Amino acid sequence: MKQQTANNRVLFLDNLRWVIIFLVITLHAGCAYSFYTTYWAVNDANSRFFDILLGILLLFEMPILFFISGYFAIPSFSSKTTSAFIKRKLHRLALPWLIGVILLGPVKAHVYSYSRNDHSLSFLDHFKVLMINALSLQTAPLETIDQFNHWHLWYISLLFYFFLVFVAVVKLKRFLNLSLPFKPKGVASDKEILLILFLAATSASLLTLAARFWIFDGEVRDPWFVIVTIFQFKTSNLVLHFTCFWVGVYAYQRNWFSHEKPPGNIMIWSITSILLLAGMIGTLVLKLYTLSVFVQNFACFAIILFFLSFTKKTMNKSNRLADSLADNSYNTYLVHMVFIITIQLALFKLLAGYIFVKFFIVAVLTIVISYLISRFALTPHPRLSVAGLSSFFIVLCLIV
């Protein structure tokens, strides 16, 4: 592969991952100030600017993360046995999810009530309600704050299930004596890459619409769902996320990034993305919801190509800061939510009317604090960090 690598890592994808994680934090920082996220733990003054910002960021952030995860699925699996691979994913994904939803979930529920002057339940009461709800193995749309929720950790739980499907596909291919996809095969042409992305966007759109008609009889609804407590997804995004994961797997198989650059160039994909975003807004304003699904998915893949082109051209290199940000991006994602809602709550009754200043403070402080916590606590001392978090959780149960 022609791109620079270090320790068998694709540098521009590593850098793209931490860039997207920082944009996820930016999105969550803006949730307190949007009209569309009144369910957020802290509902401050709102602005249409944040409606637009959240709508754009939600379109591509998680699809890119699923694409990157899919790209590294084969090299991650090929160096391990099946049991070792699953054990690694249990340790890397399932265990942090379990610890996070137990220890961090009540924080968001309690902050939600506290910021709305509802002091009827203590922190321990919120924990009990959520756990009782979880043990009921609920299968329902998420509609109230008291329902068990994965919060931002839905991403790692869903990714865990995608890896299980990946393993099942590999085992099936072995059973059928089909060739295994452990080594890249050939080099995809630009036309092939564009064709795959076109087919991915089209099929994701058709399947999303089919799911909408099947589940909601054609109604324009887009709730979060929890199935038997452990499986959470948003109706409109599940198919797209799964598609992006498998496009990533295919990208590795076909050596997409052995070219000097992805197909097209930064300018082409930036203009295409802007035009499709404008079309998406237009279809939503005109209530052309079926067409909007197609436009959104095509916009998503255009933006993915823009980010791939941009980072491959400008961030395909190693330096101490970038490597550290990449190494700590996952743990930064895991812990950022508690700092987001804590800082939003601290600023709730301060700087009245200055929501853009609040947004900037929340985003910057959360990025810095989450990175430092990951760099100096979680990454070098994971067990001690969990012990400290558990102790703090117990203190909250006793005094809050």
C-alpha positions in Angstrom: 0.0 0.0 0.0 1.4 3.4 -1.0 0.1 5.3 2.0 2.4 5.9 4.9 2.1 3.4 7.7 3.5 2.9 11.1 3.2 -0.4 13.1 0.8 -1.7 10.4 -1.6 1.2 10.9 -3.1 3.3 8.2 -2.1 6.7 9.4 -4.7 8.8 7.6 -7.6 6.6 8.9 -6.2 6.8 12.4 -6.2 10.5 12.1 -9.6 10.6 10.6 -10.9 8.6 13.5 -9.9 11.2 16.1 -11.1 14.0 14.0 -14.5 12.4 13.8 -14.5 11.7 17.6 -13.9 15.4 18.2 -16.8 16.3 15.9 -19.0 13.9 17.8 -18.1 15.8 21.0 -18.9 19.0 19.2 -22.3 17.6 18.2 -23.0 16.6 21.8 -21.9 20.0 23.0 -24.5 21.6 20.8 -27.4 19.3 21.9 -28.2 21.5 24.9 -28.9 24.4 22.5 -31.0 22.8 19.8 -34.8 22.8 19.4 -34.6 19.2 18.1 -33.0 17.8 21.3 -35.3 18.8 24.1 -34.8 15.3 25.5 -31.2 16.2 26.3 -30.0 16.2 29.9 -29.6 20.0 29.9 -32.1 21.9 27.8 -30.8 25.5 27.6 -31.8 28.3 25.3 -32.1 27.1 21.7 -31.0 28.4 18.3 -31.7 27.2 14.8 -28.0 27.3 14.1 -27.6 24.2 16.3 -30.5 22.5 14.5 -28.6 22.8 11.3 -25.2 22.0 12.8 -26.5 18.8 14.4 -28.4 17.8 11.3 -25.2 18.0 9.2 -22.9 16.3 11.8 -25.4 13.5 12.4 -25.4 12.7 8.7 -21.8 11.4 8.4 -20.0 11.1 11.7 -21.1 7.6 12.8 -21.1 6.2 9.2 -17.5 7.2 8.9 -16.6 5.5 12.2 -18.4 2.3 11.1 -16.6 2.4 7.7 -13.2 2.6 9.5 -14.1 -0.2 11.8 -15.2 -2.4 8.9 -11.9 -1.6 7.1 -9.9 -2.9 10.0 -12.1 -6.0 10.6 -10.2 -8.4 8.3 -6.6 -7.5 9.5 -7.9 -7.7 13.1 -9.4 -11.1 12.6 -6.7 -12.7 10.4 -4.1 -12.5 13.1 -6.3 -14.3 15.7 -8.4 -17.4 16.2 -12.2 -16.9 16.2 -12.4 -17.3 19.9 -9.5 -14.9 20.5 -11.1 -12.3 18.2 -14.5 -12.5 20.0 -12.8 -12.4 23.4 -10.9 -9.3 22.3 -14.2 -7.6 21.2 -15.9 -8.6 24.4 -13.0 -6.9 26.3 -12.8 -3.9 24.0 -16.5 -3.2 23.3 -18.9 -5.2 25.5 -17.2 -4.7 28.8 -16.8 -0.9 28.5 -20.5 -0.8 27.4 -21.6 -2.7 30.4 -19.6 -0.6 32.8 -20.6 2.6 31.1 -24.4 2.1 31.0 -24.4 1.0 34.7 -22.2 3.8 36.1 -22.8 6.7 33.7 -26.5 6.2 32.7 -27.9 7.4 36.1 -25.7 10.5 35.8 -27.6 11.7 32.7 -31.0 10.7 34.1 -30.3 12.6 37.3 -29.0 15.7 35.5 -32.0 15.7 33.3 -34.4 15.8 36.3 -32.2 18.3 38.3 -31.9 20.8 35.4 -35.7 20.8 35.2 -36.1 21.4 39.0 -37.4 17.9 39.5 -35.9 16.6 42.8 -38.4 13.8 43.4 -35.8 11.1 42.9 -32.3 10.8 44.3 -29.3 9.6 42.3 -29.7 6.1 43.8 -33.4 6.2 42.9 -32.6 6.9 39.2 -30.1 4.0 39.3 -32.7 1.7 40.7 -35.3 2.7 38.1 -32.9 2.2 35.2 -31.7 -1.1 36.4 -35.3 -2.4 37.0 -36.1 -1.3 33.5 -33.0 -3.0 32.1 -33.8 -6.3 33.8 -37.3 -6.3 32.4 -35.6 -6.9 29.0 -37.7 -4.2 27.4 -38.4 -4.1 23.6 -39.9 -0.7 22.8 -39.2 2.8 21.3 -37.4 5.1 23.7 -39.9 7.7 24.8 -39.0 8.7 28.4 -35.9 9.4 30.4 -36.6 6.6 32.8 -36.3 3.9 30.1 -33.0 2.1 30.1 -30.8 3.7 27.5 -27.4 3.1 26.1 -26.8 6.8 25.8 -23.7 7.5 23.6 -22.5 3.9 24.1 -25.1 2.6 21.6 -22.3 2.9 19.0 -20.0 0.4 20.6 -22.8 -2.1 21.4 -24.0 -1.9 17.8 -20.4 -2.3 16.5 -20.0 -5.4 18.7 -23.0 -7.0 17.0 -21.6 -6.0 13.6 -18.4 -7.9 14.4 -20.4 -10.9 15.4 -22.1 -10.9 12.0 -18.7 -10.5 10.4 -17.5 -13.6 12.2 -20.6 -15.5 11.2 -20.0 -14.6 7.6 -16.4 -15.8 7.8 -17.5 -19.1 9.4 -20.2 -19.6 6.8 -17.6 -19.1 4.0 -15.4 -21.7 5.6 -18.3 -24.1 5.9 -19.1 -23.6 2.2 -15.4 -24.0 1.2 -15.4 -20.5 -0.2 -12.3 -18.3 -0.3 -11.7 -16.3 2.8 -11.2 -12.5 2.5 -8.0 -12.3 4.6 -5.8 -10.9 1.9 -6.6 -7.9 -0.4 -7.5 -9.0 -3.9 -6.3 -6.7 -6.7 -6.8 -3.0 -6.7 -10.2 -1.3 -7.3 -10.4 1.2 -10.0 -12.0 4.6 -9.4 -15.1 3.5 -11.4 -15.5 0.4 -9.3 -15.2 2.5 -6.1 -17.9 4.9 -7.3 -20.1 2.1 -8.4 -19.9 0.4 -5.0 -20.7 3.6 -3.2 -23.6 4.3 -5.6 -25.0 0.8 -5.0 -24.5 1.1 -1.2 -26.4 4.4 -1.1 -29.2 3.1 -3.2 -29.6 -0.2 -1.4 -29.4 1.5 2.0 -32.1 4.0 1.0 -34.4 1.3 -0.4 -34.0 -0.9 2.7 -34.5 2.1 5.0 -37.8 2.9 3.3 -38.9 -0.7 3.4 -38.2 -0.8 7.1 -40.2 2.4 7.6 -43.2 1.0 5.8 -42.9 -2.4 7.6 -42.6 -1.0 11.1 -44.6 2.2 10.9 -46.9 1.6 7.9 -45.3 4.4 6.0 -45.5 7.0 8.8 -42.7 9.5 9.0 -41.3 8.4 12.3 -37.7 8.0 13.4 -37.5 6.8 17.0 -34.7 5.1 18.9 -35.4 1.5 19.6 -34.2 -0.8 22.4 -34.6 -4.6 21.9 -34.3 -6.8 24.9 -32.2 -4.1 26.6 -28.9 -4.9 24.9 -29.6 -3.8 21.3 -30.3 -0.1 20.6 -30.5 1.7 17.2 -32.2 4.5 15.4 -34.6 3.3 12.7 -33.4 5.4 9.9 -29.7 4.8 10.6 -29.4 1.1 11.3 -29.3 0.0 7.6 -26.9 2.9 6.7 -24.5 2.0 9.5 -24.5 -1.7 8.7 -23.9 -0.8 5.0 -21.0 1.5 5.8 -19.4 -1.2 8.0 -19.4 -3.7 5.1 -18.3 -1.1 2.5 -15.3 -0.7 4.8 -14.7 -4.5 4.7 -14.9 -4.4 0.9 -12.6 -1.4 0.8 -9.9 -3.4 2.5 -10.4 -6.4 0.3 -10.1 -4.3 -2.9 -7.1 -2.1 -1.8 -9.1 1.1 -2.1 -6.3 3.2 -0.7 -3.4 1.9 -2.7 -4.2 4.8 -5.1 -2.5 8.1 -4.5 -6.0 9.4 -3.7 -9.6 8.2 -3.5 -11.6 8.9 -6.7 -12.2 12.5 -7.7 -10.7 15.2 -5.6 -11.4 17.3 -2.5 -13.0 20.1 -4.5 -15.3 17.8 -6.4 -16.5 16.1 -3.3 -16.9 19.3 -1.3 -19.1 20.9 -4.0 -21.1 17.6 -4.4 -21.6 17.4 -0.6 -22.8 21.0 -0.4 -25.2 20.5 -3.2 -26.6 17.3 -1.7 -26.9 19.0 1.7 -28.9 21.8 0.1 -31.1 19.2 -1.6 -31.6 17.4 1.6 -32.8 20.6 3.3 -35.0 21.3 0.3 -36.7 17.8 0.4 -37.3 18.1 4.1 -38.8 21.6 3.8 -41.1 20.4 0.9 -41.9 17.3 3.0 -40.6 15.0 0.2 -39.6 12.4 2.8 -39.1 9.4 0.5 -36.8 11.5 -1.7 -35.0 12.9 1.3 -33.9 9.4 2.4 -32.1 9.0 -1.0 -30.6 12.5 -0.9 -29.3 12.0 2.7 -27.6 8.7 2.0 -26.0 10.0 -1.2 -24.9 13.1 0.7 -23.4 10.8 3.4 -21.2 8.9 1.0 -20.1 12.1 -0.8 -19.0 13.5 2.6 -17.2 10.3 3.4 -15.3 10.6 0.1 -14.5 14.2 1.0 -13.0 13.3 4.4 -11.1 10.4 2.9 -9.6 12.6 0.2 -8.8 15.4 2.7 -7.2 13.3 5.4 -5.3 11.1 2.9 -3.8 14.3 1.3 -3.1 16.3 4.5 -3.0 13.9 7.4 -1.3 10.8 6.1 1.7 11.2 8.4 2.9 10.5 11.9 3.8 13.0 14.6 3.7 12.8 18.4 0.5 14.7 18.9 -1.5 13.1 16.1 -0.3 9.6 17.3 -1.4 10.4 20.9 -4.8 11.7 19.8 -5.3 8.5 17.7 -4.2 6.2 20.5 -6.6 7.9 22.9 -9.6 8.5 20.6 -11.6 5.5 21.7 -11.3 6.2 25.4 -11.9 9.9 24.7 -15.2 8.8 23.2 -16.1 6.5 26.1 -15.7 9.2 28.8 -16.7 12.5 27.1 -20.4 12.4 27.8 -20.1 12.8 31.6 -18.0 16.0 31.0 -20.4 17.3 28.3 -23.5 17.2 30.6 -21.6 18.3 33.7 -20.2 21.4 32.0 -23.5 22.2 30.3 -25.2 22.0 33.7 -22.5 24.2 35.3 -23.1 26.9 32.6 -26.9 26.4 32.6 -27.7 29.5 34.7 -24.6 31.4 33.8 -23.9 33.6 30.8 -27.6 34.0 30.1 -28.2 34.4 26.3 -24.6 33.6 25.4 -25.3 30.1 24.1 -22.6 30.3 21.5 -20.0 31.1 24.1 -21.4 28.2 26.2 -21.2 25.9 23.3 -17.6 26.8 22.6 -16.6 26.3 26.3 -18.4 23.0 26.5 -16.8 21.6 23.3 -13.2 22.8 24.0 -13.2 21.8 27.7 -14.7 18.4 27.0 -12.2 17.6 24.3 -9.2 18.7 26.5 -10.4 17.0 29.7 -11.5 13.8 28.0 -8.2 13.5 26.1 -6.2 14.1 29.3 -8.2 11.6 31.3 -7.7 9.0 28.6 -4.0 9.8 28.2 -3.0 9.8 31.8 -5.6 7.6 33.5 -7.7 5.2 31.3 -5.0 4.1 28.8 -2.1 3.5 31.3 -4.3 2.5 34.3 -7.6 1.0 33.1 -8.4 -1.1 36.1 -7.5 1.7 38.6 -9.6 4.1 36.6 -12.6 1.8 36.7 -12.1 1.4 40.4 -12.0 5.1 40.9 -15.1 5.6 38.8 -16.9 2.9 40.8 -15.9 4.6 44.1 -17.2 8.0 42.8 -20.4 6.3 41.7 -20.9 4.9 45.2 -20.4 8.4 46.7 -23.0 9.8 44.4 -25.5 7.1 45.5 -24.9 8.0 49.1 -25.0 11.8 49.1 -26.8 13.0 45.9 
